[in-house]
Amino acid sequence: MAKVAPAALGLLGLQHVLVMYAGAVAVPLIVGRALKLSPEQVALLVSADLFACGLATLVQSWGLPGIGIRMPVMMGVTFAAVTPMIAMGTNPALGLAGIYGAVIVAGLFALIAAPLVGRLLPLFPPVVTGTVILVIGISLMRVGVNWAAGGIGNPNYGALLYLGIALFVLLVILSLTRYSRGFVASASVLIGIVVGMVVAGFFGLVDLSRVASAPWFDVVRPFAFGWPKFDLVAGLTLCLVMVVVMIESTGMFLALAEITGETVDEKRLVRGLRADGLGTVLGGVFNTFPYTSFSQNIGLVGVTGIRSRYVTVVGGFVMLGLGLVPKLAALVEAVPQCVLGGAGLVMFGMVAATGARILGAVDFAGNRNNLFVVAVSVGFGLIPLVAPAFFKQMPDVLHPLLESGILLAALSSVALNLFFNGLGSADSARAEATRLAHAAEA
């Protein structure tokens, strides 16, 4: 393992935090605003998310007995759970309590099912994984577009000022990506948000009154929104999400092993997947959501050449500390939605682009059946997006599943791939998982 001077650990850990920060806070902002929570409650979600990010990162990088891959991994909330959680949260019978109950169930499921995930890899070849990631990105783009216009419910929705600021943020991010290198390019989304917030402030769009009144320090209390509510269908829905998350994590771990020169055998892989599960359980306890390894941080390991896990351990402690500063969470909540929209178009668009790139490696010319797998599965995945009332007559208990285009696409693509192509070998699936993870890092 590479040695890092103690004086450099803090800066390197902070670098990892800054690279993932915008993506880390995006999910609580999306879910909180979709559920029409108060600004104080959204800020609490942000604090809880940062705090649980730190806990999950420490579990993964530092490790516990039998849990944690003990490699340089930063953990963050997965985008794959966003749409099913919003469907649960908007269901009056479930709400936030139902979300947290389902998150805890999914985390416990991941802890138990971790040894079996290797056997599930053949169910997720590139034609399936690429389709699911593409639908995740497309589903999230709706959020980014509405943010850019000022946010749903805004009486001035679509105002030219909102669209202009969103475009400005987008241009800043693209310029930094094009003309800068290293850390600045990696943190371009976060820098774009900061610059956009300054510009929005000049137009009177930033209200810092809640930032001024928020305390500098407060603890994140378990079950701050009440005791979790456990629902069978909601729990099963997020268990399916966790299967997708663990498949993705498997590829990330294998790719990271190549970068660091370490060996990831089945035992170590199971420890890493259990950390995903325990991190998700902690998320449900501390008022946040399912966790996974962040691909941009794995890419940063390759860029910097710093392979020590203690760099991300320090990053985990930094995230813990940030979660204890409510004033910072209030500042994040104060970012105008039009600013987030410019950044969201990049973040969510990159998710969709990653899915498209994975599908680019699929053999469509030699195997036309793959075209049907993608075509039908994307169609199923877009149903909740283009026709929200499509499943209105279905039983209410099924809505968390049926209103998630991501899960519909996942179930459809797995079933159609088995129908047309059968089940591949475990060795080829493992190699494909590693290749897909490298594509996601880039």
C-alpha positions, 0 to 999 in steps of 0.5 A: 500500500502506498504511503502518504505523508501525514501532512498531505492526508488532510488535503488529499482527503478534502480533495476526494470530498470536493470531487463527490460533494455535488453528487452527494448532496443532489439526492437529498435535494431532489427527494426533499423538494419532490416531497415538498418538505420545508427548507429546514427539513431539506437542510436536515436531509443534507446534514444527515446525508453528509454524516451518513456518507462519512459513516459509510465511507469509514465502514468501507475504507477503514473496515469492521470485522467481516465488513468493508473492502479496505480500499480507497473508496468514498461512499455516497447516495445512489441515484438509482433509488431516487424515483422509487423513493419519491413514489413512496414518499408521495404515497400518503400511506408511506411518506418519509417513514415508509422510505426509511423502513424500505431503506433499512430492509434493503440494507439488511437484505444486502448484508445477507445477500452479499455472498450471492451477488457474484452468482447474479452477475451473469444476469447483468451483461452490458445490454442490461446494465447499459439500458438500466443506467441510460434510463436512470439518467433519462429519469433524472434529467426531468429533475434537472430540466425543471430545476433549470426553469426555476422548479415546479410550483414556482410562479415564475417557472421558465423565466428568462433569468432562471434559464440564463443562470442555468445556461451560465452555470452549464457553460462554466462547467463545460469551460472548466472541463475543457480548459482545466486539468486535474482537480479543477476539472474533476470538481468542475460541477461543484465550482460551477454551482459556487460561481452560479450561486454568486451570480444568482446572488447579484440578482436577488435570488439567494436567501441567506436568512436561514443560513444566518439563523442555523447553528454552527454545530448540531448532532444528527439524531437517528429517526429525526422524522419519526420511526420507520414504517415497514411495507412489504412492496416498498421493501422489496422495491428497494431490495431490487434497487440494492441488487442493481447497486451491488452489481455496480459496486462489484464492477467498481471494486474490480476496477479499483483493484486493477488501479491499485494493484491489489487483489480482490478475491470473493471473500474481500468482494463480499466484505465490500458489498456488506459495507454497501448494506451496512451503509444503507442500514445506517442511512435508514437510521440517520434519515437518509438513503441507500449508499454505494461507491462513487465512481468519480472518486475511483477515477480520482485514485487513478488520476492522482496515483494515491492508492492509500485507503487512509486518504478516503478514511480522512475523507470520511472523517471530513464528511462526518464533520460536515454533517455536524454543521447545520449552517453548511446544510442550510447554505446548500439548501439555499442554492437556487434551483436554477443554479442546480439545474445547470449542474443537474443537466451535466450530472444527470446527463453524464449518467445517461451518457455512461449508459449509452457508452456501455450500450455502444460496446454491445453487439447489435449487428451480429445479434439483432435480439439485443435491439429488442432488449434495449428498445422494449426495456427503454419503453417500459422505463419511460412509462412513468416519465411520459405517462404518470397516470399509466398505472393509476388503476393498479393496486396502491401497494404496487405503485412504488414498483410500477412508478419507478422507470428504473425498476421497470427497465431493470426487470424488463431488460433482465427478462428479455435478455434471458429470453433472447440470449440465455444466461452467460458464464460467471467469468465473462460476467466478471470481466464485463463488470470490470470493463463497465466500471472503467467506462463509468470512471472515465 
